[in-house]
Amino acid sequence: MSMVNKFLEYLEFEKRYSKHTIVSYKTDLLQFQAYLFVVFDLSTEDATHVMIRSWMVTLVENGISSRTINRKKSTLQVFYKYLKAKVLIEESPMQKVVAPKVEKRLPHYVKKQDMESLFSEVEFTNDFSGSRDRLILELFYSTGMRLSELVELKEVSVLEDSIKVLGKRNKERVIPITSVMKAKIIDYIRLKRNEFPESTQSLFVTDKGEKLYQKFVYRKVKQYLSLVTSQGKKSPHVLRHTFATHMLDNGAELNAIKEMLGHASLSATQVYTHNSIEKLKNVYKQAHPRS
């Protein structure tokens, strides 16, 4: 078994990384492995920092974004750290590798008035499907949970005044919900049980009573957001950004938002402050007599 495969098994069974993350690591490493073999006729364990830089230059020349290249660099850093821990290499070649600078992109989010229009003007069908679709949108907007977290929700995930989600690396967190939201969830569960008496304990199910899947939710979110906004990106992740941005705009503390989003560090949450700063700049330009 190659070291790449052993490393991927380590991520899956010891580090408990998600399938999505492991696929990402695998893609990056196999691409790098193929490059080393074709250009230098070497394996990953024998790579030097010069060879890694050469690969990154090739990626730049092929039009790969600096953000993607930095992700591949992070993959190699974790991989060579693993090889060093296994005493298969003396030093990581990544110590001398500098990746291209990444331009910070502001998160896409939906304006407050557009979200208000979504829940006050858009007509949801008066049946199980319409109730489920509306609740999915409201939960995304009121909790900021990830798509993967929403599809895995169980009926027992709903607590007295909060909802328990299973985040990245199987890390549980509890997100507060209002009494109004709790009542809506209870009403939906009652409707679901009437519609599908034999359904599973999954909170959300398809129109056939089967467990919800990510593409289904993605399509629904895009469908409804298209009715209220013309912005390019319309996805569950945009609703996550919308939750965080609107919370910050309304005075919520950054640390509280960090906990609700399930971010490992505050730096990941700080990106939302840029949107608020841009908003303040626009207000200043419009309002100040000497701007």
Secondary structure, 3 states (H helix, E strand, C coil): CCHHHHHHHHHHHCCCCCHHHHHHHHHHHHHHHHHHHHHHCCCHHHCCHHHHHHHHHHHHHCCCCHHHHHHHHHHHHHHHHHHHHCCCCCCCHHHHCCCCCCCCCCCCCCCHHHHHHHHHCCCCCCCHHHHHHHHHHHHHHHHCCCHHHHHCCEHHHECCCEEEEECHHHCEEEEECCHHHHHHHHHHHHHHHHHCCCCCCECCECCCCCECCHHHHHHHHHHHHCCCCCCCCCCHHHHHHHHHHHHHHCCCCHHHHHHHHCCCCHHHHCHHHHHHHHHHHHHHHHHCCCC
